[in-house]
Amino acid sequence: MTKLAKNKLPMNKLPMNKRGARVAILMPGLLAAGLLSAGLAQAEYSAGDEIQVLQGFKAGGGSDALAQLTQPFLSEELGVDFVNQYLPGATGAIAWTRLAKQSQADGTVISITNTPMLMTNYIMNDSITYSVDELTPIANVVTDPGIIVVPAESPYQTVEDFLAAAEESPGAITVGNSGVGGDDFFSTILIEQATGLTFQKVPFQGDGPSATAAMGGQIDASFNNLGNVYGHIEAGSLRALAVFSAERLEMLPDVPTMKEKGVDVVAGSSRGYSAPADIPEEAREQLIAAFESLKDNDEFKQTAQDRALNLDIQTGDDYTQMIKDMEAQYEKIWEEVKDQVNE
């Protein structure tokens, strides 16, 4: 499946593609003739290689939105083809267990890694045996604020209406989330803690199915992420009640934050890419460089803005530290709420 470890020109000598990216070209003759010189470096990806991308959620959710945004640009930058494989279930744990335990550590398999779900899976469940130490974090790309959305025909016109209904009928208001342990699940718990209210939490296999259930009136509300539901809000099929950002969002200026309503909750989901542990350093460096190039790509940034995806590109060691910090944060949160959740 792979053409790894073929000899290529150094990145600064490769021809430019139409977006100004360096395109890898194969030089099999050099390898066959044994003509490697000090000026040529062994690298991992060549034009036409395939990289399999494991997604832990169904198509149409936040992970898929990230893939559709990012991978066309990465493909052009690296000269490879990205092939998505959807492995929904267990809040991403099926895909991430495969990534950590069963995938070749040669750079041909990576996964979209959603935080905090990546860590809360094993923080909450001892039967999940992978850990972030078995991964190579490559890059975070977006940090997507949480949001409360309700069906267009919902009786709840404001977040005050929604909270009042929950107060009047404790545990009766149904709230969808992307799965137990996901950011939406924890956002619900944090709001319950901050307000003293209780909701009936309904898990789905990703943000997409949760939003679909809300649009169909199967649940009272979906705690979701902005990037996944913005189009539905614009189309009028979902109504936004409040966002979990620190300040109002430019793209939804009329939607209040929870903090404005006296509920001190700021939350969301970050999505990036990771590989198995111990992939070749050349592959890691090429992937990181490709993601770094997105920071200066105006077309990419405009596309992200058009799709309501909030860019937060952190690569390599910075992404690793982000994951470690978040792991410690959610270990603390879970210790505080686990008795309540497990009742």
N, C-alpha and C positions, 0 to 999 in steps of 0.2 A: 504493500500500500504506500510505503514511503520511499522517498529518494534521498534520505538524510545522508549527511556527511559527504555530499558531492562537493567538488571544488568550484569555487566561484571567485569572481573578481572581488577585491575589497569594495565595501559599500560606497566609498568616495570615488570609485572609478566606474561604477555602473552607469549605463545610459539612463536618461530621464524619461519618465512617462509623461502623459499629457497633463497630470496634476503636479509635476515637478518632483515626483517620487522616484527613488532609485529602483530599478527593476532588476531582479536577479536573473542571470543567464547561465545556462549549463556550459561547462567546459570539460566534457568527458574525455576529450583527447589528451588533455594534460595529465589526467589521472592514469589513463592507459599507458602513456609514454613515460610516466614517472617524472614529469617535468615540473613538479612543484618547486617554486622558488620562494625566497624570503618575502617577496612582495605579494604573494598570494596567501590568503588566510582560509583555513577550513571553516565553513559555515554550515548552518543547518537547513535552511529553506531554499528551494530552487523553484523556478517557474513551473507551474503545473502540479506541485505537491498539494496534498490534501491535509487539512487540519480538521479533525472531528471536534465539534463543540457540543458537549453534553449540557442539556437544559433540564433542570429539575422540576419544571412546571409545564403545563399544557401550552400549546401554541396560542398566541393571542394575549398573553399576559405581559407583565413588566419585563421579564427576561427576554421574551421574544421581541419586544419593542427595542430593547437594547441591541439585540443581535441585528435586527433590520436596520438600525441606525448605523452601527459601528462597522460591521463586517464588510460591507462593500468598500469602504475606505481602507480598511486593513488589507483586504484582498489586493487592492491596487498597489498599496505600499509594499507588500511582501511578495506579490506575484504568486500567491497561493489561492486555493479554493477552500472555502469554509463550508462544512457540511454539518447542519444542525441535527442532533438526535434528541428527541423529547422523551424524558424518563420521569413523568410526573409521579408524585406520591411521597408521603412521609416528609412533607415540607422541604423538599429538595434533597433529603438524605439518601435516596436511592441513587441519584446522579453523583452526589459527592462521595458516597462510599465507593462507587465504581471508580471514580477519579482517583481516590486515594489508595484503594486496595487492589484494583483489578486492571488499571490502564497502563499501557506502556509508557515508561518515563523517557521518551525519546523526542518529545515535542510534537508528536502527531495527534495528541489528544489534550484538549483543554476543556474548561467548563466555565460557564457563567456562574459566579459566586455571589450570592445575595447575602448581605449582612443586614440585620443581626442573625438571620436564620441559619447561616453557616455554622455559627457557634451555639446558638440556643438549642439546636437539635440535640447535641450531646451534653450540654449543660443540664437540660431537662430530662434526658432519657439515657439511662446507663446502658441500654441495649444497643445504642448507636455508638460504634466503636472507632470511627475515624476521628481525626483531630486536625486542627489547622497546621500542626507540626508535620503532617504528612503531605502538605501541599507546598507549591511554589507560587505565592501570590505574584501576579504579573502587574495588574493595573485596576484601580477603581476608575469608573468612567462617569457615572451619574450618582447623585444623591437626590432622591425623589421624596418630597415632603408628603406626609400623610394627609388624608382628607376624608371627610364624612360626606357621602353622597346618598341621596334617596331617589326613588322613582319620580318621574315627572309629575305623576298624579298623586304623590304622597300628600297626606294632610299636613305634614310638617313643613311649614314655609320657612322657618328659621331654626337655628340651633337651639334657641330657647324653647321652641315648641317641642323639639325632639327630647331635650333633657327633662322637660316637664312631664312628658308622656312616660318616660322611664321612671320618674319619681312616683307617678300615680300608679304605675303597674310594675313593681319591682320584678326583674327577671323575665318579663314578658316580651319586651321589645327585642326583636331578632336582628342581630348585627353580623353580617358576613365578614370573614377574614380570609387571608390567603393560606391558612393552615395553622394548626397549633404550633406555637413557637415562632411564628413569623412576626414581622414588625407590626402588622395590623392587630394581631392577637395581643401583643404586649401593649400597643396603644390603647386597646380597649381596657386592659387591666389598669393601666396608669390613669385613665379617665375615671374608672370606677373608684380607684383609690383617692383621687383628688376630689371627687364629688360625693362619694358615699352611695352612688347609684349602682345598680346591677343590671346587666344585659344578658340575654340569651345568646351566647357566642356560637356562630354557625361556621365551621371550617369548610373551605373549598380547596381544590387542588390548584391554587394560584389566584392571582388578582383578577384575571380575565373572567373565570367562572363566577367569582363573587360579584363582579360588576354586572354580568349577564343576569344573575339571579335578582339583583336589585332592579334592573330595568324591567324584568318580567313580573315584578311585584311579589316574588317568592319570599323575600325578606324585607324587613322595614328599612334597613339601611346597610350600606357596605362601608366598612372602614378600609380604604384603599390607598392608592398612591396617585398623585396628580398626573404623572405622565401616562398612566394607563387609562384614565377616565376623562382626560381633558377634552378629547374629541366628542365624547358622549355629552359632556356638559355643553359644549359649543352647539351640538346638534339639538339640544333640548330634551334628550331622552333620560338624562339624569340631572338632578339639582344639587349643587354644592351648598352645604350648610356651614362648614367651617374647615379651616386648614390647621395642620399641626406645625406650622412654621413659626419662627420667632417674630416675624413681621408679615404684613400682608404681601401677597405676591403680585407682581406687576401684571401678570396675565389674568389674574382674577381679583381686580382691585376692590370689588364690592363684596367679596367673601371675607368674613372676619376670621381672625385667629382664635384659637381656644384661649390663649393668654388674655386677649381682649375681654373675654367673657368670664374672666376670673378663674380659669382652669389652667394651671401652670403645666401644660404638657406640650413639649416640642419633640416630634418624632418623625421617622420616615425610614426609607429603605435605600441602602446604597448597593449598587450593582457594578460588578467588575468581572475580571477574568483571572483564573488561576490554573496552574498545571499540576501534575503530580510532583512530589518531591524529587529532587536530584535529577531534573532534566539537564541536558548538556548546557553548559554556561553560554555557549554560542547561541543556542536557541532562545534562552532566557533574554539575552542581550538584544537579539533581533526583535523579539516580541515587545520588549520594553521600549525600544527605539521607535517601533511602529506606533505604539500608543502615545509616546511623547510627541510624535509628529502631528497628532490630531490637535494638539494645543494651538498650533499655528495655522490650522487649515480652516480658512474662512468659510468654505462651503460646508464643511462638517459642522462648524459652530452654528451656522444659519439653519441647517437642517435640524439640529438638536433644538434650537429655539422654536422652530416651526412646529415641532412635535411635543413641545412643552416638557422637554427633558433637561433638567438642571445639571449642567456639566460640573464635575468635581473630579478632575483627572489627577490621580495620585499613583505613582508607579513604583515598582521595585520595593526597596526597603521602606519607603514611606507608606506604601499600601500594607506591607507586612505589619508595620507599627500601628497603623489604623485598625487593623484586625485585632491585634493583641490588646489594644486599649479598649476596644469594644467588647472583647471577650471578658475582660475584667469588670467592665460596667454591668454587663448582663448577668454575670455570675452573682454580683451583689443584688441586682433587682430580683433575680429568681430566688435567692435565699430569703428575701423579704416576703415573697408572695406564694411560694410553693405550697405551703400548708393550705392556703385559701383555695388555690387552683385544684389541689388534689382531694378536696373534701368530697 
